[in-house]
Amino acid sequence: MRFLPAFFLLTAAAMPAWAGGVDDPFGTDAMAPLKVSLKLAARVGEAPCATAMPVTALTPLDAVDLALCNHPQTREVWAAARAQAALVGVARAGWLPSLDGSASATRFQYDDGGAYNRRAAALTLSWLLVDFGRRSANVDNAQQLLAAAAASQDAMVQTLFLAALQGYYAALAAQAAVVSTSEAERSARESYQAADARYGVGVATPADRLQAQTAFSQATLNRIRAEGEARNALGALANALGFAAHQTVVLAELPVLSGELAFQKEIDALIAEAQARRPDLRAAEAQLKAAEASVDIARTQGRPSISLAAGPTWQNTAGVVTQGGSIGLTLNVPIFAGFDTTYRVRSAAAQVDVRAAQRDRIRNQVALDVWRAYQSLTTATQSLKTTADLVASAEQSERVALGRYKAGVGTVLDLLSAQSALASARLQRIQAQLDWNVYRATLAQAMGALDYTLLQPVAEGRQ
């Protein structure tokens, strides 16, 4: 039959050259973003995803790696991005023909006992040739949704990055508070011993001794509470990194922050940079473009289409074999669909307005996030120097008050007040260091620039 060779030549011409194999002929795996743990700058191509607590002390970099590798949300957003990449392949498949095969076998039985068999088979090639933009709009919509999914993954990465750093710095601050309260307990013990010694030789009143003992007991209670809070902070950090709360975690010491860390940048420039880089804003922009493509899709549903159909047929009826084939063009012209297309277009256009409003809301939120983070970091930077001076003066005041009390020229109230002020100053210093580290990371996230470069050592005079 002459029709068969021509048919198969047409089918072969319609099929693309699949270098990537039939499992992914459109290369959608390459369209999908990298795994979450590899997306951030300076880490692509390095060690594989971390799943175990390091044998050395845990650094901020280790904490971020573990959080990104082990957190379920990282797997969730990556899977969602890969699913959307596959939908790009679905949209592109609309440009290719489809080939269907059919076969049937029927036995006919007559009342007089006669019977005969009929067997038939056919191949049908269907190819949509013209649809006035529907397939192009489908591909555009799918690609924009993929861009939105990739940007949403970036936003989730930065959220988890910041959460890991906040948990790490909070645990480190809790441990520093234990050291501070232990030092306050030691000073209170020394004051109590001095008051007890003075009381023993009759130069101090019982009230002095009781006040010093009360301060000592309070300092001990503060240290016990600080140790409990430190254990809770370590448990919360272990949980955030994907481990059981009782997992042993040893934190690395961070460099001591000086009070000379400068941070002065033009806030307008920061906001403009954030609006260009923030992944959630990029996701909103992509969602808006996808909604605009959906309007085109809705409009094309009311437009004509031209399709090609061709294929050979074979039939055997009671031993009589017939072969044939067909080829033809079909013009489909929608005339009236009960205003279905009209309202689909109206709905899609309304969704464009929704996405535009969401994009504008996020843009305003970006500016607010940058403003707040900038002001918080500026305050924390100034607080570092102030708390350093505060601790230095409080330490000197405590030493003077203790010396005066031992020499018999100072009161126990002066000594206890100086020790209380020193303990408060040390805790404020710890809080200032925690705030500076956290707000520095928060500003980077607000600008869409939170990555591993943030964890490089900070030089004096540089933010």
C-alpha positions as CSV (number, residue, x, y, z in Angstrom):
1,M,0.0,0.0,0.0
2,R,1.5,3.3,-1.1
3,F,-0.1,5.3,1.7
4,L,1.7,3.7,4.5
5,P,5.3,4.8,3.6
6,A,4.2,8.3,3.1
7,F,2.4,8.2,6.5
8,F,5.4,7.0,8.4
9,L,7.6,9.6,6.7
10,L,5.2,12.3,7.9
11,T,5.2,10.9,11.4
12,A,9.0,10.7,11.5
13,A,9.3,14.3,10.3
14,A,6.9,15.4,13.1
15,M,8.9,13.8,15.9
16,P,11.8,16.0,17.4
17,A,15.4,14.8,17.8
18,W,15.5,13.7,21.4
19,A,19.0,13.9,22.6
20,G,18.0,13.8,26.2
21,G,16.0,10.5,26.0
22,V,12.3,9.8,26.1
23,D,12.1,10.4,29.8
24,D,12.8,14.1,29.5
25,P,12.8,15.1,25.8
26,F,12.2,18.8,26.5
27,G,15.0,19.0,29.1
28,T,12.8,20.2,31.9
29,D,15.3,19.0,34.6
30,A,17.7,21.7,33.4
31,M,14.9,24.3,33.7
32,A,14.3,23.4,37.3
33,P,16.4,25.4,39.9
34,L,19.2,23.8,41.8
35,K,18.6,21.9,45.0
36,V,18.0,24.3,47.9
37,S,21.2,23.4,49.6
38,L,23.2,24.5,46.6
39,K,21.5,27.7,45.6
40,L,23.4,30.1,47.7
41,A,26.6,31.9,46.5
42,A,30.0,30.4,47.2
43,R,28.7,26.9,47.9
44,V,27.8,25.5,44.5
45,G,29.9,22.5,43.6
46,E,31.3,22.1,47.1
47,A,30.7,19.3,49.7
48,P,27.5,17.3,49.4
49,C,24.5,18.0,51.6
50,A,25.3,17.8,55.3
51,T,23.2,15.3,57.3
52,A,25.3,14.7,60.5
53,M,26.4,17.1,63.2
54,P,30.1,18.0,62.6
55,V,32.7,16.4,64.8
56,T,34.2,19.9,65.5
57,A,32.4,22.8,67.1
58,L,29.4,24.0,65.2
59,T,29.9,27.2,63.2
60,P,27.2,29.5,61.7
61,L,28.1,28.0,58.3
62,D,27.6,24.5,59.5
63,A,24.2,25.5,61.1
64,V,23.0,27.0,57.8
65,D,24.1,23.9,55.8
66,L,22.3,21.5,58.2
67,A,19.1,23.6,58.2
68,L,19.0,23.8,54.4
69,C,19.8,20.2,53.9
70,N,17.5,18.7,56.6
71,H,14.4,21.0,56.8
72,P,11.3,19.5,55.2
73,Q,10.4,22.9,53.6
74,T,13.5,22.8,51.5
75,R,12.4,19.5,49.9
76,E,8.9,20.9,49.5
77,V,9.8,24.0,47.6
78,W,12.3,22.2,45.4
79,A,9.7,19.5,44.5
80,A,7.2,22.2,43.7
81,A,9.7,23.9,41.4
82,R,10.4,20.6,39.6
83,A,6.7,20.0,39.2
84,Q,6.2,23.3,37.6
85,A,9.2,22.6,35.3
86,A,7.4,19.5,34.2
87,L,4.3,21.6,33.4
88,V,6.5,23.6,31.0
89,G,7.1,20.3,29.2
90,V,3.3,19.7,29.1
91,A,2.8,23.1,27.5
92,R,5.5,22.5,24.9
93,A,4.0,19.1,24.1
94,G,1.1,20.9,22.5
95,W,3.3,21.9,19.5
96,L,3.9,18.2,18.6
97,P,1.5,15.8,16.9
98,S,-0.1,12.9,18.6
99,L,-0.2,9.3,17.3
100,D,-2.9,6.9,18.3
101,G,-3.5,3.3,17.5
102,S,-6.7,1.3,17.6
103,A,-7.7,-2.3,17.0
104,S,-10.9,-4.2,17.2
105,A,-12.2,-7.8,16.8
106,T,-15.9,-8.6,16.4
107,R,-17.8,-11.8,15.8
108,F,-21.2,-11.7,14.1
109,Q,-23.6,-14.5,14.7
110,Y,-26.9,-15.1,12.7
111,D,-30.0,-16.9,13.7
112,D,-29.5,-19.6,11.1
113,G,-26.2,-20.5,12.6
114,G,-24.0,-18.6,10.2
115,A,-21.2,-16.4,11.6
116,Y,-18.2,-14.4,10.5
117,N,-15.4,-12.4,12.1
118,R,-14.3,-8.8,11.5
119,R,-11.0,-7.5,12.6
120,A,-9.8,-3.9,12.1
121,A,-6.8,-1.7,12.9
122,A,-5.9,1.9,12.4
123,L,-3.2,4.5,13.1
124,T,-4.2,8.1,13.4
125,L,-1.8,11.1,13.4
126,S,-3.4,14.3,14.7
127,W,-1.6,17.6,14.6
128,L,-2.9,21.0,15.6
129,L,-1.4,23.3,12.9
130,V,-3.0,26.7,13.8
131,D,-4.6,27.8,17.0
132,F,-4.0,31.6,16.9
133,G,-1.7,31.8,19.9
134,R,-3.2,29.3,22.4
135,R,-0.1,27.1,22.6
136,S,2.2,30.1,22.8
137,A,0.2,31.5,25.7
138,N,0.3,28.1,27.5
139,V,4.0,27.9,27.2
140,D,4.4,31.6,28.4
141,N,2.1,30.9,31.3
142,A,4.0,27.8,32.4
143,Q,7.4,29.4,32.1
144,Q,6.3,32.4,34.2
145,L,4.9,30.1,36.8
146,L,8.3,28.2,36.8
147,A,10.1,31.5,37.3
148,A,7.7,32.3,40.2
149,A,8.3,28.8,41.7
150,A,12.1,29.3,41.5
151,A,11.8,32.8,43.1
152,S,9.6,31.3,45.9
153,Q,12.3,28.7,46.5
154,D,14.9,31.5,46.8
155,A,12.6,33.3,49.3
156,M,12.2,30.1,51.4
157,V,16.0,29.5,51.3
158,Q,16.6,33.0,52.7
159,T,13.9,32.5,55.4
160,L,15.4,29.2,56.6
161,F,18.9,30.8,56.4
162,L,17.9,33.6,58.7
163,A,16.1,31.3,61.0
164,A,19.2,29.1,61.4
165,L,21.4,32.1,62.1
166,Q,18.8,33.4,64.6
167,G,18.7,30.1,66.4
168,Y,22.5,29.8,66.4
169,Y,23.1,33.4,67.7
170,A,20.4,33.0,70.3
171,A,22.0,29.8,71.6
172,L,25.4,31.5,71.7
173,A,23.9,34.5,73.6
174,A,22.3,32.1,76.0
175,Q,25.7,30.5,76.7
176,A,27.3,33.9,77.1
177,A,24.6,34.7,79.6
178,V,25.6,31.7,81.6
179,V,29.2,32.9,81.7
180,S,27.9,36.4,82.7
181,T,25.7,35.2,85.5
182,S,28.4,32.8,86.8
183,E,30.7,35.8,87.0
184,A,28.0,37.8,88.8
185,E,27.6,34.8,91.2
186,R,31.3,34.8,91.9
187,S,31.3,38.5,92.7
188,A,28.3,38.1,94.9
189,R,30.0,35.2,96.7
190,E,33.1,37.4,97.3
191,S,30.9,40.2,98.6
192,Y,29.1,37.8,101.0
193,Q,32.4,36.4,102.2
194,A,33.7,40.0,102.9
195,A,30.5,40.9,104.7
196,D,30.6,37.7,106.7
197,A,34.3,38.4,107.6
198,R,33.5,41.9,108.7
199,Y,30.5,40.7,110.7
200,G,32.7,38.1,112.4
201,V,35.1,40.8,113.7
202,G,32.2,43.0,114.7
203,V,32.7,45.9,112.2
204,A,29.5,45.1,110.1
205,T,25.9,44.8,111.1
206,P,23.8,41.7,110.7
207,A,21.8,43.6,108.0
208,D,24.9,43.9,105.9
209,R,25.6,40.2,106.1
210,L,21.9,39.3,105.3
211,Q,21.8,41.7,102.3
212,A,25.0,40.2,100.9
213,Q,23.7,36.7,101.5
214,T,20.4,37.6,99.7
215,A,22.3,39.1,96.7
216,F,24.4,35.9,96.6
217,S,21.4,33.7,96.6
218,Q,19.7,35.8,93.9
219,A,22.9,35.6,91.7
220,T,22.9,31.8,92.2
221,L,19.3,31.7,91.1
222,N,20.0,33.8,88.0
223,R,22.8,31.5,87.0
224,I,20.6,28.4,87.4
225,R,17.9,30.0,85.2
226,A,20.5,31.1,82.6
227,E,21.8,27.5,82.4
228,G,18.2,26.2,81.8
229,E,17.6,28.8,79.1
230,A,20.9,27.9,77.5
231,R,19.9,24.2,77.4
232,N,16.5,25.1,75.9
233,A,18.2,27.3,73.3
234,L,20.6,24.5,72.3
235,G,17.6,22.1,72.1
236,A,15.7,24.5,69.8
237,L,18.8,24.9,67.6
238,A,19.2,21.2,67.3
239,N,15.5,20.8,66.4
240,A,15.8,23.6,63.7
241,L,18.7,21.8,62.2
242,G,16.8,18.5,61.9
243,F,18.0,16.7,65.0
244,A,16.5,15.6,68.3
245,A,16.4,18.2,71.0
246,H,18.8,16.2,73.2
247,Q,21.4,16.1,70.4
248,T,24.8,17.3,71.8
249,V,25.7,20.7,70.2
250,V,29.0,22.4,70.8
251,L,29.1,26.0,69.4
252,A,32.2,27.6,68.0
253,E,33.4,30.9,69.5
254,L,32.7,33.9,67.3
255,P,35.1,36.8,66.9
256,V,34.6,39.5,69.5
257,L,32.8,42.4,67.9
258,S,34.4,45.8,68.6
259,G,32.4,49.0,69.0
260,E,33.9,50.5,65.8
261,L,31.8,48.6,63.3
262,A,30.5,51.1,60.9
263,F,27.3,50.8,58.9
264,Q,26.3,53.9,56.9
265,K,24.6,53.5,53.5
266,E,22.1,55.5,51.6
267,I,18.7,54.1,52.5
268,D,17.1,55.0,49.2
269,A,19.8,53.0,47.4
270,L,19.2,50.0,49.7
271,I,15.5,50.0,49.0
272,A,16.0,50.2,45.3
273,E,18.5,47.4,45.4
274,A,16.1,45.3,47.5
275,Q,13.2,45.9,45.1
276,A,15.5,44.6,42.3
277,R,16.7,41.5,44.2
278,R,14.0,40.3,46.6
279,P,12.9,36.8,45.5
280,D,9.3,37.2,46.8
281,L,8.9,40.4,44.7
282,R,10.4,38.6,41.7
283,A,7.9,35.8,42.3
284,A,5.0,38.3,42.4
285,E,6.2,39.8,39.1
286,A,6.3,36.4,37.5
287,Q,2.8,35.6,38.8
288,L,1.5,38.8,37.3
289,K,3.0,37.9,33.9
290,A,1.6,34.4,34.2
291,A,-1.9,35.9,34.9
292,E,-1.5,38.1,31.8
293,A,-0.7,35.0,29.7
294,S,-3.8,33.3,31.2
295,V,-5.9,36.2,29.6
296,D,-4.5,35.3,26.2
297,I,-5.3,31.6,26.8
298,A,-8.9,32.5,27.7
299,R,-9.2,34.6,24.5
300,T,-7.9,31.9,22.2
301,Q,-10.6,29.5,23.3
302,G,-13.0,31.5,21.2
303,R,-10.8,31.5,18.1
304,P,-10.7,29.0,15.2
305,S,-8.2,26.2,14.9
306,I,-6.9,24.1,12.1
307,S,-5.9,20.5,12.6
308,L,-4.3,17.8,10.4
309,A,-5.5,14.2,10.7
310,A,-4.0,11.3,8.7
311,G,-3.5,7.5,9.1
312,P,-3.8,4.1,7.5
313,T,-6.6,1.6,8.1
314,W,-6.8,-2.2,7.8
315,Q,-9.8,-4.5,8.0
316,N,-10.5,-8.2,7.6
317,T,-14.1,-9.1,7.2
318,A,-14.9,-12.8,6.7
319,G,-11.6,-13.3,5.0
320,V,-11.9,-10.2,2.8
321,V,-9.0,-7.8,3.5
322,T,-9.2,-4.2,2.8
323,Q,-6.6,-1.5,3.3
324,G,-6.9,2.2,3.0
325,G,-6.0,5.5,4.6
326,S,-7.1,9.1,5.0
327,I,-5.6,12.5,5.3
328,G,-7.4,15.8,5.8
329,L,-7.6,19.2,7.4
330,T,-10.2,20.2,9.9
331,L,-11.3,23.8,10.5
332,N,-13.0,24.3,13.8
333,V,-14.8,27.6,14.3
334,P,-16.4,28.2,17.7
335,I,-19.6,30.2,17.0
336,F,-21.4,30.3,20.4
337,A,-20.5,28.7,23.7
338,G,-23.0,30.3,26.0
339,F,-20.7,33.3,26.7
340,D,-18.2,30.9,28.3
341,T,-15.2,32.6,26.6
342,T,-16.5,36.0,27.6
343,Y,-16.5,35.2,31.3
344,R,-13.3,33.3,31.2
345,V,-11.6,36.4,29.8
346,R,-13.3,38.5,32.5
347,S,-12.1,36.2,35.2
348,A,-8.6,36.0,33.9
349,A,-8.4,39.8,33.6
350,A,-9.6,40.2,37.2
351,Q,-6.8,37.8,38.3
352,V,-4.3,40.1,36.6
353,D,-5.6,42.9,38.8
354,V,-5.3,40.6,41.9
355,R,-1.7,39.8,41.0
356,A,-0.8,43.4,40.3
357,A,-2.2,44.5,43.7
358,Q,-0.2,41.7,45.4
359,R,3.0,42.8,43.5
360,D,2.4,46.4,44.7
361,R,1.8,45.3,48.3
362,I,5.0,43.2,48.4
363,R,6.9,46.1,46.9
364,N,5.8,48.4,49.7
365,Q,6.5,45.7,52.2
366,V,10.1,45.4,50.9
367,A,10.7,49.1,51.5
368,L,9.3,48.8,55.0
369,D,11.4,45.7,55.7
370,V,14.6,47.4,54.6
371,W,13.8,50.5,56.5
372,R,13.2,48.6,59.8
373,A,16.2,46.4,59.4
374,Y,18.4,49.3,58.5
375,Q,17.3,51.3,61.5
376,S,17.7,48.3,63.8
377,L,21.2,47.5,62.6
378,T,22.2,51.2,62.9
379,T,20.9,51.1,66.5
380,A,22.7,47.8,67.2
381,T,25.9,49.2,65.8
382,Q,25.8,52.2,68.0
383,S,24.9,50.0,71.0
384,L,28.0,47.9,70.6
385,K,30.3,50.9,71.4
386,T,28.0,52.1,74.2
387,T,27.7,48.8,75.9
388,A,31.5,48.3,75.7
389,D,32.0,51.6,77.5
390,L,29.2,50.6,79.9
391,V,30.8,47.3,80.9
392,A,34.2,48.9,81.3
393,S,32.9,51.6,83.6
394,A,30.7,49.1,85.6
395,E,33.7,46.8,86.1
396,Q,35.8,49.7,87.4
397,S,33.0,50.9,89.7
398,E,32.5,47.3,91.1
399,R,36.2,47.0,91.9
400,V,36.3,50.4,93.6
401,A,33.1,49.6,95.6
402,L,34.5,46.2,96.7
403,G,37.8,47.8,97.7
404,R,36.1,50.5,99.7
405,Y,33.9,48.0,101.5
406,K,36.8,45.8,102.4
407,A,38.6,48.9,103.7
408,G,35.6,49.8,105.8
409,V,34.9,53.1,104.1
410,G,32.1,51.9,101.8
411,T,28.6,50.5,102.5
412,V,27.3,47.1,101.5
413,L,24.5,48.8,99.6
414,D,27.1,50.7,97.4
415,L,28.8,47.4,96.7
416,L,25.7,45.4,95.9
417,S,24.4,48.3,93.7
418,A,27.7,48.3,91.8
419,Q,27.7,44.5,91.3
420,S,24.1,44.7,90.1
421,A,25.0,47.4,87.6
422,L,27.9,45.3,86.3
423,A,25.7,42.2,85.8
424,S,23.2,44.3,84.0
425,A,25.9,45.9,81.8
426,R,27.3,42.5,80.8
427,L,23.9,41.2,79.8
428,Q,23.2,44.3,77.8
429,R,26.5,43.8,76.0
430,I,25.6,40.2,75.2
431,Q,22.2,41.4,73.9
432,A,23.9,44.1,71.8
433,Q,26.2,41.5,70.2
434,L,23.2,39.2,69.5
435,D,21.2,42.1,68.0
436,W,24.0,43.2,65.7
437,N,24.5,39.7,64.3
438,V,20.8,39.1,63.9
439,Y,19.9,42.5,62.4
440,R,22.9,42.3,60.0
441,A,21.4,39.0,58.7
442,T,17.9,40.5,58.8
443,L,18.9,43.4,56.6
444,A,20.6,41.1,54.1
445,Q,17.4,39.0,53.9
446,A,15.3,42.2,53.5
447,M,17.5,43.1,50.6
448,G,17.4,39.6,49.0
449,A,21.1,39.2,49.5
450,L,21.3,36.7,52.3
451,D,23.9,34.1,51.3
452,Y,27.1,32.5,52.6
453,T,29.2,35.5,52.0
454,L,27.5,37.1,55.1
455,L,29.3,34.5,57.2
456,Q,32.8,35.7,56.2
457,P,34.8,37.3,59.1
458,V,33.9,40.9,59.7
459,A,36.8,43.3,59.7
460,E,36.9,46.2,62.1
461,G,35.4,49.3,60.6
462,R,33.5,47.3,58.0
463,Q,29.9,45.9,58.0
